[in-house]
Amino acid sequence: MANKRDYYEVLGVAKNATADEIKSAYRKKAIQYHPDKNPGDKEAEEKFKEAAEAYDVLSNQEKRQRYDQFGHAGVGSSAAGGYGGGMTMDDIFAQFGDLFGGHFSSFFGGEGGFGSSSRGGRRVVRPRGSDLRVKVKLTLKEVASGVEKKIKVKKYVACSKCHATGADGDGNTKTCSTCHGSGVVTHVTRTIIGQMQTQSVCPSCNGEGTMITKKCPSCNGEGVVYDEEIISINIPAGVQEGMQLQLRGKGNAGRRGGDCGDLLVVIEEEHDKELIRDDNDLIYNLLLSVPQAILGDTVEVPTIDGRAKVKIDPGTQPGKILRLRGKGLPSVNGYGTGDLLVNIGVYIPESVSSDEKTKIRSMQSSTNFQPNQNAKDKIFNKFKNLVG
């Protein structure tokens, strides 16, 4: 999950892009990396699949909402059916052919095959704010039920005095004389095959198209000031140590109205005094006395939401596992709940009194206290299974 690229970055759209903009951006990417245009190019094929995965999530309102709040963790490892790890090109063609009401090729240009489109208007580049990373500690009980956490974050926020423009009031900006407001400059290069034309971000205005003539005194023309904000984080049940949730737009604000970065929330689990986590299962080490193991008993064990009574059968052997189904932690993707595993141990006293020694020796001669081959095989086969 950590190696996946941001879906908005994959399609090259802003985080507030409309459904039509997302569809148009995917269309361009799919045309660019379509296997018919890149025969035998494995890198293009992977980018084609990556774009399909991004579109599958961002074109679905529910998936997009979960992705915007929690990043890749919100849509799980099965996002888009796992294009990168098992689906074929035919699967993608079939799915998106149905999605757009016809053959995949018709989506890319109708009767003429591959189509093209262009958008006019000024290209304005505003720097995106940087991401922030915070750690949030959770108890097992909070992991089990999910929790809302409110944290105070120090970060750059939009300047309220100039409304993030960086200018000291209206009329204190002018159109860039280098790019004439387009945000880009064009370069023409002569080559052996003729003239080649390229575009790059305007160096004078950094792609903004305008320049400030009088800076805002509050932010010194940056459009952002350093402040703190209380942010509410809804953490879903079942998260795990090291998992990273992504709150889009909650990081540092971008200069002069640029997009805000993201807030990356790293999950830490507080150590529990009694329960040990193993994925979605919980483990409790129960230590019995010798009489309890021999005679049986009813004991209480801790659970996430209290305590539960467990029956100990007479003759219980060390290493036996009692399973309390559904008493573990829920899966973060909603696929069931783990169990509570009670691991039985038996306490052997390190020293005994003379009277206790006499009683123990009196039992030593009893055949019932002598291990037989069946008991030996039964106990040691458990260790074989654990090791094997």
C-alpha positions as CSV (number, residue, x, y, z in Angstrom):
1,M,0.0,0.0,0.0
2,A,2.8,2.4,0.8
3,N,4.3,2.1,-2.7
4,K,1.1,3.1,-4.5
5,R,1.1,6.5,-6.2
6,D,-1.6,9.1,-5.3
7,Y,-4.6,8.4,-7.6
8,Y,-5.0,12.1,-8.3
9,E,-1.4,12.3,-9.3
10,V,-1.8,9.3,-11.5
11,L,-4.5,11.0,-13.5
12,G,-3.0,14.4,-13.3
13,V,-6.1,16.1,-11.8
14,A,-6.7,18.3,-8.8
15,K,-8.2,16.9,-5.6
16,N,-11.4,18.9,-6.2
17,A,-11.7,17.7,-9.8
18,T,-15.2,17.1,-11.2
19,A,-16.4,13.7,-12.5
20,D,-16.1,15.0,-16.0
21,E,-12.6,16.2,-15.5
22,I,-11.6,12.8,-14.0
23,K,-13.2,11.0,-16.9
24,S,-11.4,13.3,-19.4
25,A,-8.1,12.8,-17.7
26,Y,-8.4,9.1,-17.6
27,R,-9.3,9.1,-21.3
28,K,-6.1,10.9,-22.1
29,K,-4.0,8.6,-20.0
30,A,-5.6,5.5,-21.4
31,I,-5.0,6.8,-25.0
32,Q,-1.4,7.6,-24.1
33,Y,-0.6,4.2,-22.6
34,H,-3.0,2.0,-24.6
35,P,-1.3,-1.3,-25.6
36,D,-2.2,-0.7,-29.3
37,K,0.0,2.4,-29.2
38,N,2.7,0.8,-27.1
39,P,3.2,-2.7,-28.3
40,G,5.5,-4.8,-26.1
41,D,6.1,-1.8,-23.7
42,K,5.7,-3.3,-20.2
43,E,6.1,0.1,-18.5
44,A,3.3,1.6,-20.6
45,E,1.1,-1.5,-19.8
46,E,1.7,-0.9,-16.0
47,K,0.8,2.8,-16.3
48,F,-2.3,1.8,-18.3
49,K,-3.4,-0.5,-15.5
50,E,-2.5,2.1,-12.9
51,A,-4.7,4.7,-14.6
52,A,-7.6,2.2,-14.8
53,E,-7.2,1.5,-11.0
54,A,-7.2,5.3,-10.2
55,Y,-10.2,5.9,-12.4
56,D,-12.2,3.0,-10.8
57,V,-11.8,4.6,-7.4
58,L,-12.1,8.3,-8.3
59,S,-15.2,7.8,-10.5
60,N,-17.1,6.1,-7.8
61,Q,-18.5,8.6,-5.2
62,E,-18.3,6.2,-2.3
63,K,-14.8,4.9,-3.0
64,R,-13.6,8.4,-3.7
65,Q,-14.9,9.7,-0.4
66,R,-13.2,6.9,1.6
67,Y,-10.0,7.4,-0.4
68,D,-10.1,11.2,0.3
69,Q,-10.4,10.5,4.0
70,F,-8.1,7.5,4.5
71,G,-6.0,7.3,1.3
72,H,-5.2,3.8,0.0
73,A,-6.1,2.2,3.4
74,G,-9.7,3.4,2.9
75,V,-10.3,1.4,-0.3
76,G,-8.3,-1.6,0.9
77,S,-5.9,-3.8,-1.0
78,S,-8.6,-4.9,-3.4
79,A,-9.1,-1.5,-5.0
80,A,-10.2,-1.6,-8.6
81,G,-10.1,-5.4,-8.4
82,G,-6.3,-5.4,-8.1
83,Y,-5.4,-4.4,-11.7
84,G,-1.8,-4.3,-10.8
85,G,-1.6,-7.9,-9.6
86,G,-3.9,-10.3,-11.4
87,M,-6.4,-8.8,-13.8
88,T,-5.7,-9.0,-17.5
89,M,-6.0,-6.3,-20.2
90,D,-9.2,-8.0,-21.4
91,D,-10.7,-7.7,-17.9
92,I,-10.1,-3.9,-17.9
93,F,-11.4,-3.6,-21.5
94,A,-14.5,-5.5,-20.5
95,Q,-15.2,-3.6,-17.3
96,F,-14.8,-0.1,-18.8
97,G,-16.5,-1.1,-22.0
98,D,-19.6,-1.8,-19.9
99,L,-19.1,1.3,-17.9
100,F,-19.2,3.6,-20.9
101,G,-22.0,1.8,-22.7
102,G,-20.0,0.2,-25.5
103,H,-16.6,-1.0,-26.7
104,F,-13.5,0.3,-25.1
105,S,-12.4,1.7,-28.5
106,S,-15.5,3.8,-28.8
107,F,-14.7,5.4,-25.6
108,F,-11.4,6.6,-27.1
109,G,-12.7,8.3,-30.2
110,G,-15.7,6.6,-31.7
111,E,-15.5,5.8,-35.4
112,G,-12.1,7.4,-35.9
113,G,-10.4,5.2,-33.3
114,F,-8.2,7.3,-31.0
115,G,-9.6,10.8,-30.4
116,S,-8.0,13.9,-29.1
117,S,-9.1,17.0,-27.2
118,S,-7.6,20.2,-26.1
119,R,-8.6,22.8,-23.5
120,G,-7.9,26.4,-23.9
121,G,-7.4,29.0,-21.2
122,R,-4.5,30.1,-19.1
123,R,-2.2,27.6,-17.4
124,V,-1.8,28.7,-13.9
125,V,0.6,26.9,-11.6
126,R,0.3,27.4,-7.9
127,P,2.6,25.5,-5.5
128,R,1.0,22.8,-3.5
129,G,1.5,22.8,0.3
130,S,3.7,20.2,1.8
131,D,2.3,17.1,3.6
132,L,2.4,16.8,7.4
133,R,2.9,13.6,9.4
134,V,1.5,13.0,12.9
135,K,1.4,9.9,15.1
136,V,-1.8,8.9,17.0
137,K,-1.7,6.4,19.8
138,L,-4.7,4.0,20.3
139,T,-5.7,1.5,22.9
140,L,-6.9,-1.9,21.8
141,K,-10.4,-0.8,22.8
142,E,-10.2,2.2,20.5
143,V,-8.9,-0.1,17.7
144,A,-11.8,-2.5,18.3
145,S,-14.6,0.1,18.0
146,G,-13.0,2.9,16.0
147,V,-12.6,6.4,17.5
148,E,-12.7,10.1,16.7
149,K,-9.5,11.9,17.8
150,K,-9.0,15.6,17.9
151,I,-5.4,16.8,17.6
152,K,-3.8,20.2,17.5
153,V,-1.6,20.6,14.5
154,K,0.9,23.5,13.9
155,K,1.0,24.3,10.2
156,Y,0.8,26.9,7.4
157,V,-2.8,28.2,6.8
158,A,-4.2,30.6,4.3
159,C,-3.6,34.2,5.3
160,S,-6.9,35.7,6.4
161,K,-5.9,39.3,5.8
162,C,-5.2,39.0,2.0
163,H,-7.4,35.8,1.5
164,A,-4.3,33.9,0.4
165,T,-3.5,36.2,-2.5
166,G,-0.3,37.6,-1.0
167,A,-1.2,41.1,-2.2
168,D,-2.0,44.0,0.1
169,G,-5.5,44.7,-1.1
170,D,-7.1,44.8,-4.6
171,G,-5.2,46.3,-7.4
172,N,-1.8,45.3,-6.2
173,T,-1.2,42.6,-8.7
174,K,-0.3,42.9,-12.4
175,T,-0.2,40.5,-15.4
176,C,3.2,39.0,-15.8
177,S,5.0,40.7,-18.7
178,T,7.1,37.6,-19.6
179,C,4.3,35.2,-20.2
180,H,1.4,37.7,-20.6
181,G,-0.7,35.9,-18.0
182,S,-0.4,32.4,-19.5
183,G,1.9,31.0,-16.9
184,V,4.1,29.4,-19.5
185,V,6.8,30.4,-22.0
186,T,7.3,28.8,-25.4
187,H,10.7,27.8,-26.7
188,V,11.4,27.1,-30.4
189,T,14.4,24.9,-31.3
190,R,15.7,24.2,-34.7
191,T,16.6,20.6,-35.4
192,I,17.5,18.5,-38.5
193,I,13.9,17.6,-38.9
194,G,12.6,21.2,-38.5
195,Q,11.5,23.4,-35.7
196,M,10.4,21.9,-32.4
197,Q,8.3,23.9,-29.9
198,T,8.3,23.2,-26.2
199,Q,6.7,24.9,-23.2
200,S,7.9,25.4,-19.7
201,V,6.7,27.2,-16.5
202,C,7.3,30.9,-16.7
203,P,10.4,31.8,-14.6
204,S,9.3,35.3,-13.8
205,C,5.9,34.5,-12.2
206,N,6.6,30.8,-11.4
207,G,3.6,29.9,-13.5
208,E,1.1,32.1,-11.7
209,G,0.4,34.5,-14.6
210,T,0.4,37.5,-12.2
211,M,3.0,39.3,-10.1
212,I,2.4,41.2,-6.8
213,T,3.2,44.9,-6.8
214,K,2.6,45.4,-3.1
215,K,2.9,42.5,-0.6
216,C,0.6,41.7,2.2
217,P,2.3,42.8,5.5
218,S,0.8,39.9,7.4
219,C,2.2,37.1,5.2
220,N,4.9,39.1,3.3
221,G,3.4,38.1,0.0
222,E,3.4,34.4,0.6
223,G,-0.4,34.0,1.1
224,V,0.1,31.7,4.1
225,V,0.9,32.2,7.8
226,Y,2.1,29.8,10.5
227,D,-0.7,28.9,12.9
228,E,-2.3,25.9,14.6
229,E,-5.6,24.1,13.9
230,I,-7.6,21.5,15.7
231,I,-8.3,18.7,13.4
232,S,-10.9,15.9,13.9
233,I,-9.8,12.5,12.7
234,N,-12.3,9.6,12.3
235,I,-10.2,6.5,12.7
236,P,-12.0,3.3,11.5
237,A,-12.1,0.1,13.6
238,G,-9.4,-2.5,13.0
239,V,-6.5,-0.3,12.1
240,Q,-3.0,-1.7,12.8
241,E,0.3,-0.5,14.0
242,G,2.2,1.5,11.3
243,M,-0.9,1.9,9.1
244,Q,-1.1,5.4,7.6
245,L,-4.3,7.3,7.1
246,Q,-4.4,10.2,4.6
247,L,-6.5,13.3,5.3
248,R,-6.6,15.2,2.1
249,G,-6.2,18.9,2.2
250,K,-5.4,19.0,5.9
251,G,-1.6,19.6,5.5
252,N,0.2,22.9,4.9
253,A,-1.6,25.4,2.8
254,G,-0.1,26.2,-0.6
255,R,1.4,29.6,-1.3
256,R,-1.0,32.1,-2.8
257,G,-4.0,29.9,-3.1
258,G,-2.2,26.7,-4.0
259,D,-3.7,23.3,-3.0
260,C,-3.2,22.2,0.6
261,G,-1.0,19.2,1.3
262,D,-2.3,16.2,3.1
263,L,-2.1,15.1,6.7
264,L,-0.6,11.7,7.1
265,V,-1.8,10.0,10.3
266,V,0.4,7.1,11.5
267,I,-1.2,4.6,13.8
268,E,0.6,3.6,17.0
269,E,-0.8,1.0,19.4
270,E,-0.4,1.4,23.1
271,H,0.9,-1.7,24.9
272,D,-1.8,-3.6,26.6
273,K,-0.9,-5.2,30.0
274,E,-2.9,-8.4,29.4
275,L,-3.7,-8.9,25.7
276,I,-1.3,-9.4,22.8
277,R,-2.4,-8.6,19.3
278,D,-1.7,-11.0,16.4
279,D,-3.3,-9.5,13.3
280,N,-7.0,-9.5,14.1
281,D,-6.7,-12.2,16.8
282,L,-5.9,-11.5,20.5
283,I,-3.8,-13.7,22.7
284,Y,-4.1,-14.1,26.5
285,N,-1.5,-16.2,28.4
286,L,-3.4,-18.0,31.2
287,L,-1.3,-19.5,33.9
288,L,-3.0,-22.3,35.9
289,S,-2.0,-23.9,39.1
290,V,-1.3,-27.6,39.1
291,P,-4.6,-28.4,41.0
292,Q,-6.5,-26.3,38.5
293,A,-5.0,-28.2,35.6
294,I,-5.7,-31.5,37.2
295,L,-9.1,-31.0,38.6
296,G,-10.5,-28.4,36.2
297,D,-11.9,-25.0,37.1
298,T,-13.8,-22.0,35.8
299,V,-11.7,-18.8,35.5
300,E,-12.1,-15.3,34.1
301,V,-10.0,-13.9,31.3
302,P,-9.8,-10.3,30.0
303,T,-11.5,-9.3,26.8
304,I,-11.6,-6.0,24.9
305,D,-14.9,-4.9,26.5
306,G,-14.6,-6.6,30.0
307,R,-14.1,-10.2,31.1
308,A,-15.4,-13.6,30.1
309,K,-15.6,-16.9,32.0
310,V,-13.7,-19.8,30.6
311,K,-14.2,-23.5,31.6
312,I,-11.0,-25.5,32.3
313,D,-11.5,-29.2,31.7
314,P,-9.9,-31.6,34.2
315,G,-6.6,-32.8,32.9
316,T,-5.9,-29.8,30.8
317,Q,-2.3,-29.9,29.4
318,P,0.1,-27.0,29.1
319,G,0.1,-25.5,25.6
320,K,-3.6,-26.1,25.0
321,I,-5.4,-23.2,23.2
322,L,-8.9,-22.2,24.0
323,R,-10.6,-20.1,21.3
324,L,-13.3,-17.5,22.1
325,R,-14.7,-16.8,18.6
326,G,-15.5,-13.2,17.7
327,K,-13.7,-11.8,20.8
328,G,-10.8,-10.4,18.8
329,L,-10.5,-7.3,16.6
330,P,-12.5,-6.4,13.5
331,S,-10.9,-6.2,10.0
332,V,-10.3,-2.7,8.9
333,N,-11.9,-3.7,5.5
334,G,-15.0,-5.1,7.3
335,Y,-14.3,-8.7,6.6
336,G,-15.1,-10.4,9.8
337,T,-13.7,-10.3,13.4
338,G,-10.8,-12.2,14.9
339,D,-10.8,-14.5,18.0
340,L,-9.4,-14.4,21.5
341,L,-6.9,-17.2,21.9
342,V,-6.3,-18.3,25.5
343,N,-2.9,-20.0,25.7
344,I,-2.8,-22.4,28.7
345,G,0.3,-22.6,30.9
346,V,0.8,-24.5,34.1
347,Y,2.7,-23.1,37.0
348,I,5.2,-25.5,38.7
349,P,6.4,-24.2,42.1
350,E,10.1,-23.7,42.3
351,S,10.2,-24.7,46.0
352,V,7.9,-26.7,48.3
353,S,7.6,-27.4,52.0
354,S,8.4,-30.7,53.7
355,D,4.7,-31.5,54.1
356,E,4.1,-30.8,50.4
357,K,7.0,-33.0,49.4
358,T,5.5,-35.9,51.4
359,K,2.1,-35.5,49.7
360,I,3.7,-35.2,46.2
361,R,5.9,-38.4,46.8
362,S,2.8,-40.3,47.8
363,M,1.3,-39.5,44.4
364,Q,4.5,-40.3,42.6
365,S,4.0,-44.1,42.9
366,S,0.4,-43.9,41.5
367,T,0.1,-45.2,37.9
368,N,-2.3,-42.4,37.2
369,F,0.6,-39.9,37.6
370,Q,2.9,-41.8,35.4
371,P,3.0,-40.6,31.7
372,N,2.2,-43.3,29.2
373,Q,3.1,-43.4,25.5
374,N,-0.3,-42.2,24.4
375,A,-0.1,-39.1,26.6
376,K,3.5,-38.5,25.4
377,D,2.5,-38.7,21.7
378,K,-0.5,-36.5,22.3
379,I,1.5,-33.7,24.0
380,F,4.6,-33.7,21.8
381,N,2.7,-33.9,18.6
382,K,1.4,-30.4,19.4
383,F,5.0,-29.2,19.5
384,K,5.7,-30.9,16.2
385,N,2.8,-29.1,14.6
386,L,4.0,-25.7,16.0
387,V,7.5,-26.2,14.7
388,G,6.5,-27.8,11.4
